C-alpha cells in the first residue's frame, strides 16, 4: 500500500486533530509508525526476498561440462594410454512445457501475495496506532475527571469545615470528607500513572523507549455518524484480508500450471569432441536424453496443487462471510455507543450538574444531608466517566470498522478548541 494512502486511511478517523507545540496529532503518530514501526520494517524484507525469488525463477538451467576417458589402463593393446579415447562435451537441459515461464508466473504471484500481506500488516499497525492514540486521549480525560473529583472533594471539605466551626455539623462529617478527599487524590495519582503507561504504549509503536510528546490533542466527544451497514458491507471486498485470497488464488493457479508442466520431461542435448589416441583423429559426438514418464508423471504434485487451489477458494469465502458478520456487529455496537454518548453528554451530565448545584445549595442551608451531597457528586462523576467510556468505545469501534473496510468512514470534523 502506498504510505500516503495508508496514512490517510486512519488520519481521517472521526476524532478532531490539530497540533501545536509538543502536542501529538494522529496524523503525526501514523506518520511515525509508517516510518519506524519495527514490524513493518521487518516485513519489508519479505518484498526483497520475493523480488529475489522472481529473479531466480527467471534463470535458465546451467549448461553441463563433461569429460569422458575410455580405453586406458587396460591389458594388451589397451595398456597405458595408446588407445585412449577422450571426449569433451557440453550439455544443456531444454525445459519443455514452458516451465520457466510458469515458474516466473508463480514467483510473481507469490510476490504479489507478500505485498498484500504487508498491506494488511500496515492496516493492523495503523489501527493499533489509532486505538492507542484514543487510549491516551481517553486517559487524559480521566485525569481531568480525577482532578475534578479532587476539586469537588476539597470544596466539600471546605464547606463542612466551616459548618463544623459554626457548630452546625458534627466533627464526624469532616472526617468523612477528609477521607473522600484522600481517595480522590489517590484516584488522581492512579489515573496519571495509567496515562503515562498509555503514552509509552503509543510511543512504542514507532520504537521510542520514551514518549517524545506532551499531550495527544483531539476531541474525544466528536462522534460523527457513519454510513449504513449495506454501504459498508460493499467495501469489505477491498479489505486486504479478502484481496489476499484473490491473490493467493492466482498463486495457486500458477502453482497448478507449474505442476502440470512438470509432468512433461525435460530434454537434455549434448555436443562434444572425441579424440582417438591411436590415430590422434578427432570427431564430433552428439546425443540427447529424455526421461520416460512411465511411473512419475508428477501426478501427486498436481493433485496437491488442485487441493490447495480449492482450499484457497473455500477459505476466501469463509473469510468474507466472517468479516461481514464482524462488520455488522461492530456497526450495531458503534450506533449504540454513539447514542449512549450523546444521551450522557447532552442530557444526563448537564442534569447531574444542575442536581449537584441544587443539592449543594440545599446542603448549605441545612435542607440536605452530607450523604445526599456526596451521592449527588458521585452521580455526576459516574456519568462523566460513563461519557468518556462511551466515546472511547465509539472510536475503538470506528478504528475496527476502518480496518475492515480499508478506508476512512468519517470526514474530519470542524477544527475548534478541545473542551
C-alpha positions in Angstrom: 0.0 0.0 0.0 1.2 3.5 -0.7 2.1 5.0 2.6 0.3 8.2 1.8 -2.9 6.3 1.2 -2.4 4.2 4.3 -1.8 7.4 6.4 -5.0 9.0 5.0 -6.9 5.9 6.0 -6.5 6.3 9.7 -5.7 10.1 9.8 -9.3 10.8 8.7 -10.8 9.0 11.7 -13.6 10.7 13.5 -11.7 12.5 16.2 -10.5 16.0 15.5 -6.8 16.6 15.3 -4.6 19.6 15.4 -1.1 20.1 16.5 0.6 22.9 18.5 3.8 22.9 20.4 4.6 19.4 21.7 1.1 18.1 21.2 0.8 14.9 19.2 -1.7 14.5 16.4 -3.0 11.3 15.0 -1.5 12.4 11.6 1.9 12.6 13.2 1.5 9.3 15.1 0.6 7.5 11.9 3.5 9.1 10.0 5.9 8.0 12.7 4.6 4.4 12.8 4.8 4.0 9.0 8.3 5.2 9.0 9.7 3.5 12.1 7.5 0.6 13.2 9.7 -2.4 13.8 7.2 -4.9 12.5 6.7 -3.0 9.2 10.5 -2.7 8.9 10.9 -6.4 9.3 8.0 -7.2 6.8 9.7 -5.0 4.1 12.3 -7.7 3.7 9.6 -10.1 2.6 9.3 -8.0 -0.6 13.0 -8.0 -1.1 13.0 -11.8 -0.8 10.1 -12.0 -3.2 11.9 -10.0 -5.8 14.9 -12.3 -5.4 12.6 -15.3 -6.0 11.3 -13.8 -9.2 14.8 -13.2 -10.4 15.9 -16.8 -9.5 12.8 -18.3 -11.2 13.7 -16.5 -14.5 17.1 -18.2 -14.8 17.7 -21.0 -17.2 19.3 -24.3 -16.2 23.1 -24.2 -16.2 24.9 -26.0 -19.0 26.9 -29.0 -18.1 30.5 -29.8 -18.9 31.7 -33.5 -19.1 35.0 -35.3 -19.8 34.8 -39.0 -20.7 38.0 -41.1 -20.8 37.8 -44.6 -22.3 40.1 -47.5 -23.2 43.1 -46.8 -21.0 45.0 -48.7 -18.3 43.8 -52.0 -19.7 45.6 -55.1 -20.9 47.2 -56.0 -24.1 46.7 -53.4 -26.8 44.8 -51.3 -24.3 47.7 -50.9 -21.9 48.7 -47.4 -21.0 47.1 -44.6 -22.9 47.8 -45.6 -26.5 44.2 -46.5 -27.2 42.8 -43.7 -25.1 39.6 -42.1 -26.3 38.8 -38.7 -24.7 35.5 -36.9 -25.1 34.9 -33.4 -24.1 31.2 -32.5 -24.3 28.8 -29.7 -23.3 25.2 -30.4 -22.5 22.1 -28.2 -22.0 18.8 -29.0 -20.4 15.9 -27.7 -22.6 12.8 -27.2 -20.3 9.7 -28.2 -22.1 6.1 -27.2 -21.2 7.1 -23.5 -20.6 8.4 -24.4 -17.2 10.5 -21.3 -16.8 7.6 -19.0 -17.8 5.3 -20.8 -15.4 7.9 -20.7 -12.6 8.2 -16.9 -13.1 4.4 -16.5 -13.0 4.3 -18.4 -9.7 7.1 -16.4 -8.2 5.4 -13.1 -9.2 2.1 -14.3 -7.7 4.0 -15.1 -4.5 5.5 -11.6 -4.6 2.0 -10.1 -5.1 0.8 -12.1 -2.1 3.6 -10.8 0.0 2.7 -7.3 -1.0 -0.9 -7.8 0.0 0.1 -9.3 3.3 2.3 -6.3 4.0 -0.6 -4.0 3.2 -2.6 -6.0 5.8 0.2 -5.5 8.3 0.2 -1.8 7.6 -3.6 -1.6 8.3 -3.1 -3.6 11.5 -0.4 -1.2 12.7 -2.5 1.9 11.7 -5.5 0.5 13.6 -3.3 -0.1 16.6 -1.9 3.4 16.4 -5.4 4.8 16.3 -6.6 2.6 19.2 -3.6 3.6 21.4 -3.9 7.2 20.4 -7.5 7.1 21.6 -6.5 5.4 24.8 -4.1 8.3 25.5 -6.8 10.9 24.8 -9.3 9.0 27.0 -6.8 8.7 29.8 -6.2 12.5 29.6 -9.9 12.9 30.1 -9.9 10.5 33.0 -7.0 12.5 34.6 -9.1 15.7 34.1 -12.1 13.9 35.7 -10.0 12.8 38.6 -8.8 16.3 39.1 -12.5 17.5 39.0 -13.3 14.8 41.6 -10.5 16.0 43.8 -11.7 19.6 43.5 -15.2 18.7 44.4 -14.0 16.8 47.5 -11.8 19.7 48.5 -14.7 22.1 48.1 -17.0 19.9 50.1 -14.4 19.6 52.9 -14.0 23.3 53.0 -17.8 23.8 53.3 -18.1 21.2 56.0 -15.2 22.7 57.9 -17.0 26.0 58.0 -20.2 24.3 59.3 -18.2 22.4 61.9 -16.6 25.6 63.1 -20.1 27.1 63.4 -21.4 24.2 65.3 -23.9 23.2 62.7 -22.3 19.9 61.7 -20.7 17.1 63.8 -17.0 16.5 63.5 -17.6 13.1 62.1 -18.7 14.6 58.8 -15.5 16.5 58.4 -13.6 13.2 59.0 -15.7 11.5 56.2 -15.0 14.5 53.9 -11.3 14.2 54.6 -11.3 10.5 53.7 -13.2 11.3 50.5 -10.6 13.9 49.5 -7.8 11.4 50.2 -9.5 8.8 48.0 -9.9 11.4 45.3 -6.2 12.2 45.4 -5.3 8.5 45.2 -7.5 8.1 42.2 -5.9 11.1 40.5 -2.4 9.7 41.0 -3.6 6.3 39.7 -5.1 8.0 36.6 -1.8 9.9 36.0 0.1 6.6 36.2 -2.2 4.9 33.7 -1.8 7.9 31.4 2.0 7.5 31.5 1.6 3.9 30.6 -0.7 4.7 27.7 1.7 7.3 26.3 4.6 4.8 26.5 2.5 2.1 24.8 1.7 4.5 21.9 5.3 5.7 21.5 6.5 2.0 21.4 4.7 1.7 18.0 7.4 3.7 16.4 10.2 2.3 18.5 10.6 5.1 21.1 11.5 4.0 24.6 10.2 7.3 26.0 7.3 9.3 24.6 8.6 12.5 22.9 5.3 14.3 23.0 3.4 16.2 25.6 -0.3 15.5 25.1 -2.4 13.8 22.4 -4.7 16.5 21.2 -8.2 15.5 20.0 -11.9 16.0 20.7 -12.9 12.6 22.2 -16.5 13.6 22.2 -16.9 14.2 18.4 -19.0 11.2 17.4 -19.9 11.5 13.7 -22.4 9.3 12.0 -21.1 6.6 9.6 -22.6 5.1 6.5 -25.4 2.4 6.7 -24.3 -1.2 7.1 -25.3 -2.1 3.5 -22.9 0.5 2.1 -20.1 -0.6 4.4 -20.6 -4.2 3.5 -20.0 -3.4 -0.1 -16.5 -2.1 0.8 -15.4 -5.3 2.6 -14.2 -6.9 -0.6 -11.4 -4.3 -0.8 -10.0 -5.4 2.6 -6.5 -6.9 2.2 -7.6 -9.9 4.2 -10.0 -10.6 1.3 -7.9 -9.5 -1.6 -5.2 -11.7 -0.2 -7.3 -14.7 -1.1 -7.8 -13.5 -4.6 -4.1 -13.0 -4.9 -3.5 -16.4 -3.3 -5.9 -17.9 -5.8 -3.7 -16.6 -8.6 -0.7 -18.1 -6.9 -2.4 -21.5 -6.6 -3.4 -21.3 -10.3 0.2 -20.6 -11.2 1.4 -23.4 -9.0 -1.1 -25.8 -10.6 0.1 -24.8 -14.1 3.7 -25.3 -13.0 2.9 -28.8 -11.5 1.1 -29.8 -14.8 4.1 -28.6 -16.8 6.3 -30.7 -14.5 4.6 -33.8 -16.0 6.5 -33.2 -19.2 10.1 -34.4 -19.0 12.9 -32.1 -20.0 15.1 -32.7 -23.0 18.9 -32.8 -22.5 21.1 -32.1 -25.6 24.8 -32.8 -25.7 27.6 -31.9 -28.2 31.2 -32.8 -27.8 34.6 -33.6 -29.4 36.2 -37.1 -29.2 39.9 -37.7 -29.7 41.2 -41.2 -30.6 44.5 -41.9 -29.0 45.7 -44.5 -31.6 45.3 -42.2 -34.6 45.1 -38.8 -33.0 42.0 -38.2 -35.0 39.1 -36.2 -33.7 35.3 -36.4 -34.3 32.2 -34.8 -33.1 29.8 -36.6 -30.9 26.2 -35.6 -30.2 23.4 -37.1 -28.1 20.2 -36.4 -26.3 18.3 -37.9 -23.4 14.7 -37.8 -22.3 13.1 -39.3 -19.3 10.2 -41.6 -20.0 7.2 -40.6 -17.9 6.2 -44.1 -17.0 5.9 -44.0 -13.2 6.3 -40.4 -12.2 4.1 -38.0 -14.1 4.1 -35.5 -11.3 0.5 -36.6 -10.5 1.0 -36.2 -6.7 2.1 -32.6 -7.1 -0.7 -31.8 -9.5 -3.3 -33.3 -7.1 -1.8 -31.3 -4.2 -1.9 -28.1 -6.2 -5.5 -28.7 -7.1 -6.4 -29.2 -3.5 -4.6 -26.1 -2.4 -6.5 -24.1 -5.1 -9.8 -25.5 -3.8 -8.8 -24.8 -0.2 -7.9 -21.2 -1.0 -11.3 -20.6 -2.7 -13.2 -22.1 0.3 -11.1 -20.1 2.8 -11.7 -16.8 0.9 -15.5 -17.4 1.0 -15.4 -18.2 4.7 -13.3 -15.1 5.5 -15.7 -12.8 3.6 -18.7 -14.2 5.5 -16.8 -13.8 8.8 -15.8 -10.2 8.0 -19.3 -9.2 7.1 -20.7 -10.7 10.3 -18.0 -8.9 12.3 -18.8 -5.7 10.4 -22.5 -5.9 11.3 -21.7 -6.5 15.0 -19.3 -3.5 15.1 -21.8 -1.3 13.3 -24.5 -2.1 15.8 -22.2 -1.6 18.8 -21.0 1.7 17.3 -24.5 3.0 16.9 -25.3 2.0 20.5 -22.1 3.7 21.8 -22.9 6.9 19.8 -26.5 7.0 21.2 -25.2 6.3 24.7 -22.5 9.0 24.5 -24.9 11.6 23.0 -27.5 10.9 25.7 -24.9 11.2 28.5 -23.3 14.3 27.2 -26.4 16.2 26.1 -28.8 15.2 28.8 -27.6 13.1 31.8 -24.4 15.1 32.6 -26.0 18.6 32.4 -28.9 17.4 34.6 -26.5 15.9 37.1 -24.6 19.2 37.3 -27.8 21.0 38.0 -28.8 18.4 40.6 -25.4 18.8 42.3 -25.7 22.6 42.5 -29.2 22.3 43.9 -28.1 19.7 46.4 -25.1 21.9 47.4 -27.3 24.9 47.8 -29.7 22.9 49.9 -26.9 21.4 52.0 -25.5 24.9 52.8 -29.0 25.8 54.1 -29.4 22.6 56.1 -32.0 21.0 53.8 -29.9 18.1 52.6 -27.6 15.7 54.5 -23.9 15.1 53.8 -24.8 11.7 52.3 -27.1 13.3 49.8 -24.4 15.8 48.8 -21.8 13.1 48.4 -24.3 11.0 46.4 -25.0 13.9 44.0 -21.3 14.4 43.5 -20.7 10.7 42.8 -23.6 10.6 40.4 -22.1 13.4 38.3 -18.6 11.8 38.4 -20.1 8.4 37.3 -22.0 9.9 34.4 -18.9 11.8 33.2 -16.9 8.7 33.4 -19.6 6.8 31.5 -19.5 9.5 28.8 -15.7 9.0 28.5 -16.2 5.2 28.2 -18.9 5.6 25.6 -16.8 8.0 23.4 -13.7 5.7 23.8 -15.8 2.7 22.8 -17.1 4.5 19.8 -13.7 5.5 18.5 -12.3 2.0 19.1 -15.1 0.5 17.1 -14.6 3.1 14.4 -11.0 2.1 14.1 -12.0 -1.5 13.7 -14.6 -0.6 11.1 -12.0 1.3 9.1 -9.6 -1.6 9.4 -12.3 -3.9 7.9 -13.3 -1.5 5.1 -9.7 -0.3 4.5 -10.8 3.3 4.1 -11.9 6.2 6.3 -15.6 6.2 7.2 -15.9 9.8 8.5 -14.7 13.2 7.5 -12.5 15.3 9.7 -14.8 17.4 11.9 -14.6 21.2 12.2 -11.5 22.4 14.0 -12.3 24.0 17.3 -10.7 24.3 20.7 -10.8 21.0 22.5 -13.2 21.3 25.5 
